Amino acid sequence: MQLKDRIAFTLPQEQLTIPELGGDGVVLVRGIGFGQKLELIGVPPLRQSLELLAICVLDEDGLALNSADGWDAFAVLHEDQFGELIAAAKRVSGLDAGEVKKA
């Protein structure tokens, strides 16, 4: 197969508005790839959601918006919005609540 014959695949994504994140509050939540799912399995269960957001939540330039520790602090102050981001990250990544926990 020649390079020009390859099929390009894109990961699912959603745009959310979370005013608590500052600015216009618009973020892109992009799904993780298969390799990243495997890496997430090795993360302690209590940190999996934080690491998921560190990978999935991007700014308008496509850069990670926050670190896992940053998301931990955000969750303390904005629990409902944190939950909304987690739900979106799991949805676009093809993860359900039980699947991340099982890992």
C-alpha positions as CSV (number, residue, x, y, z in Angstrom):
1,M,0.0,0.0,0.0
2,Q,1.4,3.3,-1.0
3,L,1.3,6.2,1.5
4,K,-1.2,8.1,-0.7
5,D,-3.6,5.1,-0.5
6,R,-3.8,5.1,3.3
7,I,-7.0,6.1,5.1
8,A,-6.7,9.0,7.6
9,F,-8.5,8.4,10.8
10,T,-9.4,11.2,13.3
11,L,-10.4,10.8,16.9
12,P,-13.8,11.8,18.0
13,Q,-14.1,15.2,19.7
14,E,-16.6,17.6,21.3
15,Q,-16.5,21.3,22.0
16,L,-17.7,22.4,25.4
17,T,-18.2,25.7,27.1
18,I,-17.0,25.7,30.7
19,P,-17.0,29.4,31.9
20,E,-15.1,28.4,35.0
21,L,-12.0,27.8,32.9
22,G,-11.8,31.5,32.1
23,G,-11.7,33.4,28.8
24,D,-14.6,32.4,26.6
25,G,-14.6,29.0,28.4
26,V,-14.6,27.0,25.1
27,V,-12.5,23.9,25.1
28,L,-12.0,20.9,22.8
29,V,-12.4,17.5,24.3
30,R,-10.6,15.0,22.0
31,G,-10.7,11.2,22.4
32,I,-7.6,9.3,23.3
33,G,-5.9,6.8,21.0
34,F,-5.6,3.0,21.7
35,G,-2.0,3.4,23.0
36,Q,-3.1,6.1,25.4
37,K,-5.9,3.8,26.7
38,L,-3.3,1.2,27.4
39,E,-1.1,3.7,29.2
40,L,-4.1,4.8,31.3
41,I,-4.5,1.2,32.6
42,G,-1.1,1.6,34.3
43,V,-2.2,4.8,36.2
44,P,-3.5,4.3,39.8
45,P,-7.3,4.3,39.7
46,L,-7.6,7.4,41.8
47,R,-5.6,9.4,39.2
48,Q,-7.1,8.0,36.0
49,S,-9.7,10.7,35.6
50,L,-7.2,13.4,36.2
51,E,-4.7,11.9,33.6
52,L,-7.6,11.5,31.1
53,L,-8.4,15.2,31.3
54,A,-4.8,16.1,31.0
55,I,-4.7,14.3,27.7
56,C,-8.2,15.1,26.3
57,V,-9.0,18.7,27.2
58,L,-7.3,21.1,24.8
59,D,-7.3,24.8,24.2
60,E,-8.1,26.6,20.9
61,D,-4.6,25.9,19.7
62,G,-4.9,22.2,20.4
63,L,-2.6,22.3,23.4
64,A,-3.3,20.5,26.7
65,L,-5.2,23.0,28.9
66,N,-4.0,21.6,32.2
67,S,-1.9,19.0,34.0
68,A,-3.4,16.2,36.0
69,D,-2.5,18.1,39.2
70,G,-4.2,21.2,37.8
71,W,-7.3,19.3,37.1
72,D,-7.2,18.0,40.6
73,A,-7.3,21.5,42.0
74,F,-10.0,22.5,39.5
75,A,-12.2,19.6,40.7
76,V,-12.1,20.8,44.3
77,L,-13.4,24.2,43.2
78,H,-15.8,23.1,40.4
79,E,-16.9,19.6,41.0
80,D,-19.9,19.7,38.6
81,Q,-17.9,21.1,35.7
82,F,-15.2,18.5,36.4
83,G,-17.8,15.8,36.1
84,E,-19.1,17.3,32.9
85,L,-15.5,17.2,31.4
86,I,-14.9,13.7,32.6
87,A,-18.2,12.5,31.0
88,A,-17.2,14.1,27.7
89,A,-13.7,12.7,27.8
90,K,-15.0,9.2,28.4
91,R,-17.6,9.6,25.8
92,V,-15.2,10.7,23.0
93,S,-12.6,8.1,24.1
94,G,-15.0,5.2,24.0
95,L,-14.7,4.6,27.8
96,D,-17.6,4.0,30.1
97,A,-17.3,4.7,33.9
98,G,-16.7,1.0,34.6
99,E,-14.1,0.5,32.0
100,V,-11.7,3.1,33.4
101,K,-12.2,1.7,36.9
102,K,-11.6,-1.9,35.8
103,A,-8.2,-1.0,34.5
